[in-house]
Amino acid sequence: MINNFCKKPLWECSKTLAAVAQGQKPADVVIRDAKLVNVCTAEIQEGIDVAIAQGRIAYLGSAEHCIGESTQVIDAQGQYIAPGFLDGHIHVESSMMGVGEYARAVVPHGTTGIYMDPHEICNVLGLDGVKVMDEDAHRTPLKTMITTPSCVPAVPGFEDTGSFVGPEDVAETMSWPSVVGLGEMMNFPGILGGTDHAHGEVGATLEAGKIVTGHYSMPETDRGLNAYIASGVRCCHESTRAEDALAKMRFGMYAMLRYGSAWKDLPVLAEAVTGNDIDTRYAVLVSDDTHPHTLVADGHLDHIVRTAVELGIDPVTAIQMVTINCAQCFQMDHDLGSIAPGKCADIVFLDNLEDLRVTRVLIDGDVVAEDGKPTFDLEPFVFPAWVTHSMHLGLDITPETFAVPVPEGASNTAARIRTIEVIPGKVGTFETHVDLPVIEGLLESDTGLDVLKTFVFERHHETGTFGYGFVKGFGIKRGAMASTVAHDAHNLLVVGTNDDDMALAANTLASCGGGMVVVADGEILGLVELPIAGLMDALPAEELSAKVHALEGAWEKIGCTMPSPFMTMALIPLACLPELRLTNRGLVDCTTFQFASLLAAQ
């Protein structure tokens, strides 16, 4: 695969690198006296110099012969150096920032490259939205590799999105310079069922010689998983049990061990490594979704590596999981993922291998961060008007909109209904059954049972359609919440205890262009405006972090104490995850992939 993400391709500078390595030409940069974290051999080498020319590494060893009058010399003073960190699966939109501000937030934490799946904006604005993200990314030193969104919609036939991506679209994007593969194939039922749509997208990617990334969320590791991998899917970030991750690695699939703001699977998945005597080359650490407060307070991949070490994974092994393993997964290790001759000079300085504090970051031999601060400046990115005006509901939402009629077949006094029970810190849900009283022919939220009304409104094509159901597990005692961050169609999602507050929450977001809001007793307690496709804002990470922190405080005021509750709420409509979900078309049984009645079987 040709790498379009380095200062110069190797074939343009190979002659220069060979000359610099032999001392025939001076290096542009020389790093002196470092402890090299050699991810190729899983060892630490002390007293290593690194000579860099034209953005690539020319020499490792004692580089005095590479230093000329114009050579920039960086004294590592015995610090550790490691390859730049790579995030193998990330949705930048979940940071609520554009790629430019996202780069300013993560590069100082050692992240030099990301494999971005922009299916959030694609579900709202189509591939034109992806192009806007790509344009924003090109202004930054962060290497932003795109995997074309594969599931727009996530599961065809169960929701209405703002756009559609099919095999012909995927084939066209494979010629884009920034595209390195196919985004997570969430439609595993389509793969297992042999649909032309799913296999057509995978086939177009494989024909282009690029990587198919996966999403196999079922706790099944036999025929289905074998079939999914055999179709050409190379990696998967949806393991929630150690045995799932281990099975995937044993089948030659890269198991991406996730540790984001809400989906904290790593503590369980680490047991696949620490509890087994295995080669870890197929293990990769990823963030998937990270909101700005996490980035500001804890960091990015450096935080995940630290967590892995705390869980008992060897530091060098953990660093391999965000460097060479990831690069090999995407077949880009000829350029990225290691500090070795010929490779891109993407280098992270670390003060030690316990705290793993990043002190300096180089990308293509240029210093891009020092002591936790970016050294590059960016002008504000101007988003087109069609990106910032994406709320098209097609109906006026009033308190009466949220009336839930008693399902046909229920008694006049009570109804046993299906509820979506959320799991704190996990992506899965349970289908549970609850008895609700019937009041004047309607069903209402019941905070005593922790059961809340939930509505999903289509917001892309002014259809005025919506689905409704009930959710359990948030612990909310009063008020309502609404969000246009509602995976993956990103329709308008509203959850609440009463109709008045639900209407206020919905209309607040309709008027501001989208975002996330918490209201109670007719008052807005917390609001994060996200006018860019209803998903992002142009604010820096620190400002967004403060808004998100205030929103979390608002959740606590109305009774919820789970971590990142708005991220858990955002998965209620995601019809590719078990067990029960709600889209604008209605309740979906995600174990059988059929629409479900609100009324549970008696």
N, C-alpha and C positions, 0 to 999 in steps of 0.2 A: 504494500500500500504506500503510495506517495504521501509524504508528510508535507502539508502546506502550512505548518504551524511553527517552523523554525526560521531564524533570521535568514539562513541560506540553506538550500538542500545540500546534502553531502557531496554530490557530484560537482557542485560549483566550487567547493573549497577543499577538496581532498588533497590537491597538490600543496596548498598552503599549510594544511595541518601536518602533512608529512615533513615539510621543511621546518616548521616550528618545533616539532617533536625532536628533530635532530640538531636544533640550535642554529640552523641556517637562516632563519628569520625570527625576529622577536615576536613574542606573544603579545596580544592586546591586554590580557589580564593574567596575573599569576597569583594564586592563593598559596600562601606559605604556611607550613607547620600546622597541618590539620590532622585530626583523627578521622580517617575515612571509614564511614559505614559502607562497607563493600557488600552491596546486596547481591552481587553475582556469586559470591562465595560464602556469604553469611558470616563475615568476620570483621573485626576492627583492625585497621592498619594505622599505626601511629607515624607521625613525622612525615606526612605525605604533602607534597606540593601538587598543584593542579595548574597547568598552562592552558589558556583559552585563546582561541583565535577565530574570528568571524562567527562568533556565537556558539562555537563548538569546542569540545575538549580535544586538545592535541596531545597532551602528555600527562602522565602520572608518575611521580617519583621525586627526585630531587631536581627542581626546575631552574636552578640558577643559570643554566646555559640558555634558557628561554627568555631571559629578562634583557630588554633593551632600554634605550633612553626614554622611549615613550610608553613603556609598559606600565600599566597600573598594577601596583603590588598591594594585595590585601593580606595583612597578617592575621591569620586565624587564631594565633596565640593558644594553640592546643585545643581549640574547640572542635566539636564533632561537625563533620559535613556529611550530608545525606542527599540523595537525589531529590529533586522537587516533588512534592506530594501531588498525587493524581486522584481525583474523585471519579470513580468509575460509573456512578449513577447519581445524578442530581437534577432536580427541577429548580432552576434559578427562581422561577416565579414564586415558589414557596417562601423565599426570603423576603418577598414583597418589594424587592428592589429590581431595577433594571440591571443588565449585566455590567454596566459601567460601575455603578455604586457597589454591586456585589463584588467585583474584582478588587475595589479599594478595601473591602471588608475582609476578604479571605487571603489575598496575597501575603499580607504581613504575617499570617499564620502558617506560611510555608506552602500554600497551595499554588502550584504553578500551572496546573492544567485540570480541566474538568471535561467530562463526557456528559454533555447537557442534553436532556430529553425535554424539549419545550412543548410537551403536549398540552400543557395548561393553556397557553396562549393560542395554540393551534385549534383547540376545541372551541375557542371563542371567535378567533379571527382568521383561522385557516393558515395556509402556508405563507401568506403575505405577512401574518403576524410573526412567523418564525424568521422571515427575512429581516424584519425590523429588529428583532433580538440579535440577529447575526451582525447587523450594521452597528448596533450599540457595542457589541463585543469587540469589533475590529479596532476600536479606539484604545483598547487596553493592552497591556503586556500579557495578561492572562491567556493561556492557550485554551481556546473554547472550541472543543470538538462537538459537533452536533450529531445526534442520532435522530433521524427523521421520525416524528410521531407516527406510530403504527396503528393506533386504535382511536380513531376520530370518527365516530364515537367509540367509547371503550368497548362496549358490547353492542353491536348493531341490533336495532329493533327494540331496545329497551329504554331509550332516552332520546331527547332532541338536543343536538348541539348546534353551535354556530357554524360548523363547517363539516366537510367530509373529506377523508383521505383514502384513496384506493390504490391498488397495485400500480396503475399507470402513474399516479402522482409520486409514489415511492420511487419508481424507476427514474422519473425525471429528476428527483432531488439527488440521486446518487452521483450526478455529475457536478453538483455544487461543491466548490472547493472546501467548504467547512464540514461537509457531511462525511462521517466515517462509518456509519452503520444505521441500523434500524432501531428505533426506540422500543421500550419494553413491550413485548407482544403479550398484552393482557388477555387477548382473546384466545386463551389456551383451549376453550371448548371448540373454537373454530379450527385450531390445529388438530386436535384429537378427532374432530368430526370430519376432517378432510374438506373444509369449505374452500372454494376457489379464491375467495377474498383473502383469507388469512395466509394461505399457502402462496398466493400470488405475490403478496407483499414480501414474504420471506424469500421467495424465489428471485424476485427482482434484486434484492439485497445481495444474495449469494452470487447471482450472476455477475454483479458488479465487483465481486471480490471483497465485500465488506462484511461487517460483523452484525449478527442478529442478537439483540439483547432481550432478556426474557422476564417473565412474570408468571411463575407457576406457584400459585398460592394454596394449592390443595395439599393436605397431609397424606399424600399418596406417593410412594416411591418405587412402584413396580411398573406395571404396563404403561400407565399414563405418563409417568416421568420419562421412561425410556423412549416412548413415542415422541414426546415433546423435544427431547434432546436430539433424537435421530432426525427430526425435521430440519435441523440446522441452527437451533438456538444455542448460543455459546455460554451465556451467563444468566444468573437469576438472583435477585435481591430479596425475594419474598419468603425466605426460610424463616420460620418462627420457632422451630425445634432443632436441637442439635443434630438429631438423626436425619432431618431433612437436609441440612447443610452437608453432613458427612456423605449421604447418599449421592448428592449432586457432585461432590468432589470425586467420589469413587467412579462416577460415570464420565469423568473428564469435563464436567461443566464447572465453570468458575462460580463458586458460591460467594456471593457478595453479602458480607455480614454487616447489617445495618445498625446505625446508631445516630438517629437524628434528634430533632427536638421533641417529638412525640413518640416515634416508633423506636423504642429502645430495646431492640432484639439482641444486641451483642452480649449482654451478660449471660443469656442462655446459650447463644450460638458459640460462644468462646469454648464451651465444653467440647465441641467437636474437635477442637485443636488440643486443648489441654488434657482432655480425657482419653486421647488416642495417640498412639505412636505413629503418626502419619507425616508424609511430605506435605507441606502447606503451600505448595506453589499454586494451587487452585483456590486459595482463599484471598479475598479482596475486602478491604474495609471501605464502606461507603456511607454517605449521609442521607441520601434520598431527598429528604425535606428538612431544611433547617431555617428557622425563623430568625429575624434580626436580633432578638434579645439573646439567643444562644450564641450567635456569632460575636456579639459584643462582649458578653459576660464570660464565655467559655472558650471560644475559638471555633475552628473548623476541623480539618483533618488532624491537626496537632492534638486537639481535644479527644478525638476518637482514638488516636494512637495511644495517648496517655491512659485512656480508659481500658484499652486492650492490655496494656502492661499491668495496670492495677488488677486485672482479672487473671493474671498469671501467664500471659503470652510474652515470650522473650522479646525484648525491645527491638533487636535486629529483625526478628521474624515479623513483628508488627509493622516495622518500617517497610519491609518487603511487600507487605499487603497493601500499601498505598503508593508503591513505586513500580518495581519490576514486574510484580504479578499483574498489576493493572495494565501496564504497557503491553505485556505479553497477551493478555486477554484480548486486546484490541489490535494485536499484531503490529504494534508500533514500537516494539522494544529495540528496533534497529536505530531509533532516534531518541526515545524517551525511556525513563525509568531506571537509569543507572548512571553512575559517574565512571565513565570509561572512555578511552580514546575514540573519537568520532561522534560521540553522542552530543546532543544539545547540552549546553552548559546551564542547566536548570538545577540550582544548588541551594540547599537550605543549611544554614548554620544553627547548631543546637548547643546550648551551654552544657547539657549533660543528657544521659539516657534515662533518667528517672523523671525529672520534671518536664523534659523535652521542650524547654522554652526556646522559641525561635528568635534569634537575634539579628539575622540578616537573610535576605532572599535575593538570589540572582535568577534571572530568566534570560536565556541566550547570552549569558556573560555580563549582562547589565544589572547593576544593583537596583532593585525595584522596591525594597523595603528595608528599613533599619529600625531596630528596637521597637517593633510592633506598629510602625507607622509606614504607610506607603510613601515612596519617594517620587511618584508620578502624579501629575495633575491632569484632570479631565474637565473639559468644558461641559456644561449641562447638555444632555442629549435632548433634542427637540422631537417629541413623538408626534406623528400626524394626528389630525383631528379625529379621523375614523378609529384610531386606537383608543382615544380618551372619551369616546361617546359610544358605549357598548350596551347601555341599558334599554332594551326594547321589549317591554313587558306585554303590551297589547291589552291591558285591562287596568281598571282602577281598583286598588286593593283597599278594602274597608274591613272593619271588625267582622261584618257579616260574611266576608269571604271565608273566614276560618271556621265556619260551622261544619261539623262532621256528622252527617246523618247516620242513624243506626243502620248497620249492614242488614241487607235482606236475609232473613232466616233467623235473626236474633229475636229474643223475647222483648216484650215491651218494658221490662224492668232492668235487664242486665244483658251484657254481651261479653263473651269470651273472645278477646282479640289477640292477634299477633302483635308483638312489639319487637322493635330492634333494640337489643340490649348491647350497649357499648362496653368496651373493655379498656380501662385506663392504660395508656402507653402501648396499646396494641392496635393493629389494623383490622383485626377480625371483629365480628359481632356474633351474638347468639340470637336465635329466634326463641323468644319466651312468650308464654301465654298469660294474660292477665284478665281478670273479670272487672269490667267497668260498669257502673250504673248507667242506665238510660234516663236522661233528664229531658222531658218534653221532646222525645224523639231524636235527641242528639247525644253524642259522646263528648265528654270534656276531659281535660288534663286532670290528673289526680296526684298532687304533690306528696300525699301520704304514701302512695304506692310508687313514687318516683317515676311517674308515667306522664310524658309531655306530648302535646300535639306537635306534629311535624308536617310542614308543607314544603313542596318544591315547585317553584314557578318557572316556566320556560321564559328566558329573557333575551333570546337572540333574534327571533323572527316575528315577534308580536302576535303569537298564536293565542295567547291568553290561557294556555293549558296549564294544569297543575295536578300534582298527585298529593295524597295525604295519607298519614299513618300516625303511629305513636312510637316514641323512643323512650328507653329506660336506662338509667345508670348515671345521669349527670348530677343528681342530687339537688337540682334547682328547686327553690322554695317560692320564688316570685319572679315576675318579669318575663322577658323574652330575649332571644338572640337571633340575629340574622347575619347571613354571609353570602357573598357572591363567589367566595373561594369555596367551591363545592364540587369536589372531584367526580368525574373528570369533565362533565359537560359545563360545569360552573354556571348552572342556573341559580336562581335566587332561593336560598334555603332559609327557612324560618322555623324556629323551635321555641315553644313558650308555654306559660302557665295560663294565659288568658288572652282573649281575642283582641282587646284594645291595645295591649302592649305589642302583640305580634304585628298588628297593622302599623303601629308606629315604627317598629324596627324595619319592616319591609319598605315603607315609604321613605324612611331616612336614607336607605341605600339607593333607592330608585332616584332620589333627587341629587345625590352627590356623585353618581357615576359608579357606585359599587364600593365594596369594602367589607368591614366587619363591625357589628354594633351590638351593644348590650343595653337594654332599657328596663326600667321597672317603675311602676306606678306613674306612667306618663312622662317619665324623665329619662333622658339619654345619660347613662352612666359611663359609657366608654365607646369611643368611635375611632376606627382606623379607616380613613378614606383611601381607597385604592382606585383612582380614576383610570389607570392604564389597564384597559381590558377588564376592569373590575378585579384585578389581581395584584397590581403593583402600584408603587408611587415612585417619584423621582427623588425622594428625600435620601440623605445619607443614612447609613446604618444606625448611627447613634440616635438620630431623631426618630426614626421608625421604631427603634428599640424602646424608647421612652413611651411612645404611643401604645405599643404592644404590651408593655409592662402595665400600663394603666388599664388596658383592656382586661388583662388577666386579673387585676385587682377588682374590676367590675364583676367578673365572673364569681369571684370569691364573695362579693357582697350579696349576691343572690343565691349563694349556697353551694357553689361548685368548687371543689378543692383538687381535682385531678390535674396532672401536668398538661400544659398546652391544650386546654379543652377545646379551643376553637379548631385545632387541627384534627382532633378526634371527631368533632362535629362535622368537619368538612368531608369526611369519608362516608357519611350516611347515604349519599346518593351513588356511591361507587359500585356499580352492579357487576364487577368482576371479582369481588371479594366475598367470601362466605360470611354469614349465612343468609341474612335478610337485609335488603336495602330498599331505599325509596327514591324513585326518580320522578320527573314531571309526568310520566305515564302511569305511575302507580307502584305498588309494592312488588319487589322482585325476589323470588326464591333463587338464591345464587348457588344452591347445590344442585338444583334441577334445571335452572335457567328457564323458568316459567314465571309468568305473572301470578301473584298470590292474592287471595282474598284477605281483606282486613279481618274477617271473621275466622277464628281458628276452628279447626275440626272439633266437634263436640265429642 
